[in-house]
Amino acid sequence: MTAIETIIIAIVEGLTEFLPVSSTGHMIITQNLLGVESTPFVKAFTIIIQFGAILSVVCLYWNRFFRLNRKPVPYGSTPLQAFLHKWDFYWKLLVAFVPAIVIGFIGKMSGLIDRFLENVEVVAVMLVVGGVFMLFCDRLFNKGREWTVLTEGRAFRIGLFQCIAMIPGVSRSMATIVGGMAQKLTRRAAAEFSFFLAVPTMAAATALDILQLFFGDEADASWATSDNLMMLALGCVVAFVVALLAMKWFVSFLTKYGFKAFGVYRIIVGIIILGLLWTGHSLVMVD
């Protein structure tokens, strides 16, 4: 993989990881348009550069990500309640993360997730289906009073929505933001919690994939040459910068205009993938 191909793929990863457009679908198109072979290094590259995107969340929301709750503990709280009050932000992240741990483990052990990941048609169809849904989701969920406060119950239900994104093409960002809006959170609050939830979710999924790369049944670390490691470093930096800019733009755009534009875009991308498949192109997954 050349430096130009590295930069292009990293830009696509950074742009799409936190937008509700499915990074998986875009990576399929990008790799195939560039003619990049799905080698062990390319598979490792598309997994590891996600760390760059993860770090962008921590960087952009540094003050909120590393801050304990300084509000006074409610009178009469038990020691456990006082502890959870202080660590409120991390506790709600954990509550939202638990469904992905449980359902992800079941899906991985049963092989269901891997079967979905190997099916490009599933990605394309879910892009289109999700796009159609997004054309109307603002009307469905943007009704009545909206909240910025996240309770434990709302966090858990958003975590359940996130599990839908285990179907490739759904988009983790779309699932969690829609989940937040379904809990009457404002678009901004839903989008920001989606970013926060991405950190433990993506970190866990990426760490698992990396362990499989090095210690799995088909482990092969021969790709870890000095040149490839340089490409990895370049890809992580590019993904970090692009994801940082994409998140800042996305929150502003979503707050003002909603999901409709992303819905139209998803439908177009899904149709492109289906068109390529129907015209005999053999598209392959990159991760």
Steps between C-alpha positions, in 0.01 A plus 500: 500500500643835395513818709224655287276196548578509872395864527180449296386200706582681825303806386200279423529335843526834678209652309258210537575346839285746694254599229177297458603370157673165576878498490488134390316582178738782418807290567369232262453754221832675568711186507343364184517828308868532590562137407661431837540128563365372832837389639574430871652849524195670347272316742724601791516857371122546481470373856786687667431845351175499696715591800568833333128565475449394864767743620326784317197461728715512812683806366190693391312434826800493732344711775182293508667164455737538793285674757322360800155619604555797732136556587416443868404145588123479566415495869447153642700321229660168586878461450434316172263772379755764595771313307280463191404866525866603493584267212167567327638552149702176494222303670249594229755417230542157658123449523466586129797281409376183675245397231773508234721279716229239553342496154836544327642199687199285409514612137875440477486155661211393278675626187198710408693829493774352279239369255346845476844659453575271206184606316540821303135483389395535864706819527347648185142412593537636853647822363188548289257390773673720756500789255125473444446490877714811547282695260222479756670453839503873581119500482477178701717604793512878498167541679414654836746604766866418449761434768874540541515294823599135457365254755616143556187365333550717193867400482410130510238535228746689280737208556231263372461715188876482447477122470298541181819636342655153520321451170750650251364801316278619783762742641582508870471878499152493346376231739620677814389849396155374402496310829575823684229687314257218577574574868404864436858629507576801283687432178816656646481301825430176308789559259748585774409194706538293183857631471573421865356149471715439194816512712447184711308324220755560226795450734368159608414390145834620364697337782319170435577519128867577569527205739354275230749639247794406723373201696201359309486179298607691188747731677762651272722788614722490192332822380656697790800627302658841558343641182156372593531636852576841350184472292306407813632806683408721203153348481434550872603865485285571194200315648542694825505843333216426258278344769559803723382738228213272396358483854507876549325554166252217555364623834436843354340362183283245680373759748391732219383265225438152640551165327334540160815585301682200648203280411516603135876448498471150650245399237734616223799310644293185551373513143857547373613185684200301374563628149862386514392157624229463237745591221735217598751682720635279780506726802677384816485605863808675637467413866 
